[in-house]
Amino acid sequence: MSHPGNANCFGERYASVCPCVPKPLDEACEWDCPPHHTTRAVWKTAGTSCVERINYWRKKACEDGWVECPPAGLPPMVECTACHECANSEAEWDADHGAHSSFQRCGEMVQGEGGGATCADVIDSFVSERAPDEDGIMRCTGHCGPIVAHGCQTFHWGKDRDSGFHTLNWRSCNVDQCQSFCDEKPGACFTHDTSPSMVCDDPNLDSEPGPEGPPCP
């Protein structure tokens, strides 16, 4: 077949085309930077940032044989830095008006919110929602589910100015909607000391992108 579409070698339709080319998990997904923080998501799991802690749990889920880990594994997740300021506005609003009050403001379809000193604390609280099902098998329920979603995944996060209330928006990077909101209400969008850099991350370095990082291509 010269145009296999999304059918594999057995005629079954999946996201991967035939023939499949095996790749390491940290080379399996490619992204545009901008709007994401890197062109290739890799395992950076030692810090307290959202992306580091999310990928810590994605890697651990497969190392420990969680039921959510597919045979091919869970590739590391990538962050949509272009929607960060919009997500900050959501966290600020929801901290005062109730969780999910601003849901879909930044184009997201899946959202989790919670408080913590760092984003790692919030992610850990989400993972703590793992619970045994009726057969006694531990599963990622509630806020934990998006952390171990299959395939190449993107997210963006926000935090309010004062209380440590965090917003996590999963599987979306709707740059136009995020920018449109911030253009219309510039006072609502902001950054803070723990905001991610907008420069392109070097996947070969062991830290998240900083102000001196390489420019986006």
Residue, then its C-alpha position, 0 to 999 in steps of 0.5 A: m500500500s502506498h497510502p496506508g492511512n491509519a491502518n496497521c499491517f493487520g488491517e486494524r485502524y489505529a493512530s500509527v500507520c503501517p509499517c510501524v517504526p519502533k522508537p524510544l519513548d522520549e523520541a516518539c512524539e514531535w511537537d512544534c515550539p512554539p507553542h510548546h516548550t520543546t520539539r521533543a518531550v523527554w524524561k525530566t523527572a527530578g524537579t517540582s515543575c508540572v511537567e517534571r512531576i507528570n512525567y515522573w508519574r508516567k515513567k513510574a506507572c510503567e516501571d511499576g506495572w500500573v494497569e494504565c500503562p499500555p504495552a508500548g509504554l507512556p511517552p513523556m508529556v509536553e507543556c503548552t507554554a503559550c497558554h500558561e498566562c491564560a491558565n493563570s487567569e483561570a486559577e486566579w478566578d477559580a480560587d475566588h469563585g469556585a473550582h472550574s468556574s472558568f472552565q473552557r476559557c482557554g479552550e480546554m476540554v479536560q481540567g483538574e484543579g487543586g492547591g499546593a505549595t508547588c505543582a508537584d504537590v498538586i500532581d501528587s494529590f491527583v495521583s493519590e486518587r488511585a483506588p482499587d476497583e471492584d476487583g481490587i485492581m488499583r486504577c487512576t480514578g478522578h484527577c489521576g486519569p489524565i496524568v496517565a493518558h495514552g499516547c502523545q499528550t499536551f497540557h498547560w497549567g496556571k497558578d493564582r497570585d497568592s494561595g497556590f491554587h493550580t489549574l491543569n488543562w489537559r490535551s489542549c493547546n488552543v493558542d488562538q483562544c488563549q491569546s484572544f482572551c488575554d488580548e481582550k482582558p490583559g489585566a487578567c493574564f499574568t506570569h509569576d516566578t515559577s512561570p515557564s520560559m517561552v524559549c525552546d527547551d533543549p531536550n539534551l539538557d537535564s533542566e527545564p527551559g530558562p531565560e537563557g535557553p536557546p530560541c525557538p527555531 
